[in-house]
Each structure stands twice: as structure tokens, then as C-alpha cells.
Amino acid sequence: MNRKALITGATSGIGEATARIFAKNGIDLVLCGRRERRLESLKAELSQLVQVKTLVFDVGDFESVRKSISGLEENWKGVDILVNNAGGAHGLDPLKDGSIEDWQKMIDSNVSGLLYVSKMLIPHMIKKHKGHIVNVGSIAGKQTYAKGTVYCAAKSGVEAISKGMRLELVPEGIKISNIAPGAVETEFSNVRFKGDDDRAKKVYEGYQPLVAEDIAECIFFCVNAPDHVQIADMTIFPSAQSDATTIHRSLA
């Protein structure tokens, strides 16, 4: 019987890439996101390889999360793998100029959403005494930078939650992996800069950034480790990056 994985934020970027590599390796999928058309398109593609279900909800809305996951058949609620990938940054402003709406979105998607989805699935993992939760954090959770205070706080929250989960759930037979990417070229910067493509492109100029598939490979490595191996924390940089704000850019 195939393992089952639930992935949030599966409509693009790291979530979509993770869904593809899981499907290629025989892991059945529950794909979650807000954009139904994208979810259905991905389902149509990956259903040729594995069983796929889709759930449309905003992770920051607990009632929507509860109703969607409660509506799954019982055997699908007991997923073997949960990838808490939904999140993102909104704006790049000093606190004095920051948007309350942006702050709320970042807390809702990165922190509250991770907690809500986990709360719904952890009891089923405990019942089986087996499972693996992968929380997609960021280098921003390890190193705070100016104008990114709230995003960094949210991703620091992911780090803290991952550590707390590990303390509580390892005795229950559940592994916890925290994944902390550096610069990955996805929709991340387009969302942060509210659709300003030119500004987003500049983030990745002068060096070769990571791509979503690089992080998906790391996630698969974690969930495919032997039973006695738990990858607790993984930081992944492009070779040109040395910390959250230091990237060597070629002028050529």
C-alpha cells in the first residue's frame, strides 16, 4: 500500500514540486491550496501515477481547514506525511511603514495555518504511532533582517513549533523535519512585491538561485530516510549565498 501525504500550498513552487516528486515515487496525495483550477490541473496530471485528492481552503481560516479535512474519508485522514508548505512574505517595509493587513497574512499563513492543519492530522498519526511532519520554514527563521521583521518572526515561529512538535511527538513515533531554504526562485518575490515582476526578478539577478525542485528533493530525502533516521533541521542555500542577506552576485 502506498504511503499518503498531505501537502499545503500545492498550487505552485515548492509545494507543487514536492507533489511531483512524491507522485513519481509512489506516494498518494492530498493536495491543498486556494486556487482550485491549479489543483485540478495538477490532480489530472499526477492521477496517472498515484491516487490524488484535492482540498480547496485557506490555511489561515480554521473553520475552512476543519471542514475540509474532516470531510476526508477516514483512511485519508491518517496520512503518513504532512508537508506544511503554505506560507509566504508580503511586503518589505520597516515596521513604521508596514501594512497591518500584510502582517496578518504572514502570521495567518506561516504560523496559524501550520498549527491548524497539524492539529487536524496529528491525532490520526498518534493513533497509528507513526508519521512524519515536514515544516517548510526559511533562513529568515534563523536570521532576522531589516524590513523583514514580521516575516522573520513568522518563520522563527515555524522553527519554534518544529522544536516543540519534536519534543511532544517523537515519543509518539512521529518524526519532525524543519526545512529552511535560502533564495529560491518561485512566486515568492512576486507575492512579496505584489506582482511587481521587475522588482522580483532583481532578487535573483547575478547568480544561480535555487529552484523549487531543489527543495522538493530535500523534502523527499527527509521522508525517505530509514525508520531510525530523523532529519531534524536542514538549511539549503544556493552556492552563491552565505547567509540570509549575503549573496555573491557576478557583474558579468
N, C-alpha and C positions, 0 to 999 in steps of 0.2 A: 504493500500500500504506500502510495506517495505521501511524503510529508506535505503539510499545508502551511502556507504563510499568508499573513495579512499585512499589506503594505499601505501606509497612508501617504498622501501626496504622490500618487502613482501616475498622474496625468502628464508628467514631464520630468526632465532632469534625472536626478539620482533615483527617484522612485521608479520611473519608467525603465531606466537601465537595469535596476535591480530586478524588476518583474521579468525582464527578458532573460537575464542570466539564470534566474530561478527556473523559469519555464524550460529553458534548454537543458537544465539538469533535473527535470522531472519533479519539480515542486509545484503542487497545485496552489492556486492563488485566489485570494480575496483582494481585489484592487479597489482602493478607496480614494475619493477626490471630490472636488466640487464641479468639475467640468464633465458632464455626463457624456457628451459626444466623444470626447477623447477617450474616456474609459471604455465605451462600447467599441470604439475602433481598435483599441489595444486588446480587448477581450476577443474580438473576431480573429485577430492575428494569432494570439497565443493559445486560443482554444484548440488549435491544430496540434498542440504539443501536450497540453495538460488541461485539467478541469479549471475553469475560471468563473468566479462570481464577481459582481461589481456592487459597490455601495456608494451612493452619492450623498455626501454630507460635509458640513464644515466642522472640522475637529474642535473648533472653539465653542461650539454650541452643544452642551452636554445632552440636552433632550434629543437632539438630532442623532448624536452618537449612540445614545442608549437605544433609541427606537431602531436604528439601522442594524446594530449588532445583535440586539435581542431578536430581530426578525430572521436571523440566520438559522438554518437547521442546526440541531444540537451538535452533530458531528463536525460542522464547520466552525462552531464557536470554540471548539477545542483545538485551535491552531497550534502547530508546533513552533512556529516562528512568528514573532511580531516585529515589524520594522517601523518604528516611529520616525518617519522621514518628513512629514509635513512641517512646514515652518517658513522661515524667510525673514528678510530685513525690509524695512520700509523707511526710506529717508536716510540722509546722512547729514545731520544737523547738530549743532551744540544744543545742550539741554534748554537753554534760554529761548531758543527758536523752534524747539521740537513740537511736533503735532501730537496732541493727546490721542487723536484717532490712530496715528501711526504706532504710538506706544502700545495702545490697547491691542492692535492687530498682532504686534510682535509677541506680547505676553500670551494672548489667546492661542496663537498658532504654535509657538515654540514650547510653551510650558503647560498651559491649561489643556491643550489638545492632547499632548503626550500623556498627561495624567488621566484624562477622561477615557481615552481608548485603552490604556493599560488597565485601568480599574475594571473595565468590562471583560477583559480577557484573562487577567491573572488568576481569578478563581478557577477557571477551567484548566489552566496549566497546573495549578496546585493539586487539583483533583487527579490529574494524570501523573503527578510528581515528575514532570518533565516539561521542558520548554526552553526557548531562547528569545530574549528581548534585545533588539538592536536599536539603540537610540542614536539618531544622527545629530550630533552636536556641531561644533565648529572650533577652529583655532581661536575664534572670538570668545569662546568659553574658557579659554586658558590664559588669554592676554587681552586686557581691555585697551581699546584705542579711542582717541578723541573723536567726537562726533558720532560714535557708535555706542554710546554708553548703555542705552536701553537694550539694544540688540545683544551686546556683550553680556549684560545682566541676564537676559533670557537664556542665552547659551550657557552661561555659568550655572543657571538653574538646571539645565539638562545634565551638566556634569554632576551636580549635587544629587539630583534624582537618580542618576545611574548608580552612584555610590550607595545611596540609601536602598535602592532596589536590591543591589548585590548583597548587602548586609541582611536584608529581610528574606530574600528569595533563594539564595544559594542553599540554605538548609532544606528548601522545598524541591531541590533538584532542578532549579531553573538558572540558566546562565544569563549574564547581562554583559553586553558589549557596548561601549561608548565609542562612536566613530567621530573623529574631529578633523574634517578636511580643511585645507588651506584654500588657495584660489582655484576654484572650479568654474569653468566657463559653461554656464547653463542660463536659465532665465533669471537667475538670482539678481544680477545687477540691473536688468531691465525692470524688474519689480521694484528694487530699491530706489531706482531713479525714475519710477513712474512712467515707463515707456520711452524714456529718452535714450534711443538706440546709440546715438553718437557718444554720449557720456558713458554708456555701458561698455561700448567697445574699447574705450580708452583704458578701462580696468585691466584688459588682457593684452594690451599692446606691448611689443618689445620683448616678449618671452613666450614660452610654450606653457600655457596653463594646463591644469588637469582637466579631464572631461568626465562626464557623469559615469561612463563605463569604468573608469579607473576606480572610482569609489565603490561601484557595484561589485567589482572584482574583490575588493577588500571585504565587503559585507559578506559575500559568498564564502570567502576564505574563513571568516569567523564562524559562520553557521555550519560549515562543512568540516570543522576540526573534530578530532576524535572526542568521544564522550568525556574523557578525563581532562580535556584541554579547554580552558575558558580564556578567550582573548578579552581581557577586561577593558583595555583602552588602546585605541590606535589613532595616531596623528599622521596625516598624509599631506605632504607638500609637493608641489611641482619642484623640479630640481633647482629652479631659479629662486625659490623662496626660502628664507631662513627664519622668519618669524611672522607674526600677524601683519606687520606693516612694512617689512623689508623684502623687496623683490628686486633682483638684478635684471635690469632691462637693457637689452642691446640697443645701441643707437644706429646700428646698420640697417 
